[in-house]
Amino acid sequence: MGTNRISNLFNRLKKNKRSGLGIFITAGDPNIKISQCILNELPKNGADFIELGMPFSDPMADGPVIQASSLRALNAGMNLSKILSMVKNFRKINNYTPIILMGYFNPIFNFGAEKFVRESKNAGVDGFIIVDLPPEEDKEFFDPVSNCALDFIRLITPTTDAKRLKMILKKSSGFLYYVTITGTTGTKKATIKDIKSSLSLINRFSDLPVAVGFGITTKTQISEISEIADAAVVGSHIVKFIENSYSEHNSLDDRTVLNIQNEVKHLSSGIKVLE
């Protein structure tokens, strides 16, 4: 399953003997105009793939930083149709960087799951991470995703045992997202030893690439993770950077976008090429 963009990316990374960098932003934060500009510039500054958050009024798995970004985006008028418009605009200038929509099922259910997946495919979306939709309850969304040849990327946590992992893998494609901590996003940090141990278990049962996220905030962490995982994902750190920059510069669009470009470029320099 899945579009070629995700598989092409990880094949290219493997060939080049390096890990990838995924960047999460909330669509429409702090407003639609700036969010589109940030999205468009991410690949030029080192983002290998993009997780585009779908703002939701009750983001239970997210910490206060991403919760606040969702509220800013919703207050700015963001909705699923406008998210897909952002992706369409991005695809006018970039047809190779994977975009994964990340969020909760409720807005999708209200939109209509089959319709949303079909329109996502047409817009240029490559896959989905739906944090509140376990494999036992996902038929209404998994089937349309599978039929449209898009990827359903699953979350794996430190508490996922071998039995649970096997179940998750039956309905996974694209890559796996290893969540380094239990709890909400952006609130804790895991040790590299613990991450390495969990990745060892995952790799025993799956050949899918594994991206590691939650709690990654520094270039040093990215360097460490790039030695043991297929990709590192930075989320809350960038979202907070957007919030701070937008506030600090009195809502200057260009300055906010430039600051995010520089920070992503800095973080991406932590990716190590493996010998």
Secondary structure, DSSP 4 states (H G I P E B T S, - for coil): ---HHHHHHHHHHHHTTB-EEEEEEETTSS-HHHHHHHHHHTGGGT-SEEEEE---S--TTS-HHHHHHHHHHHHTT--HHHHHHHHHHHHTT-SSS-EEEEE-HHHHHHH-HHHHHHHHHHHT--EEEETT--GGG-HHHHHHHHHTT-EEPPEE-TT--HHHHHHHHTT--S-EEEE-SSSSTTS----HHHHHHHHHHHHHH--S-EEEESS--SHHHHHHHHTTSSEEEE-HHHHHHHHHHHHHTTT-HHHHHHHHHHHHHHHHTTPPBP-
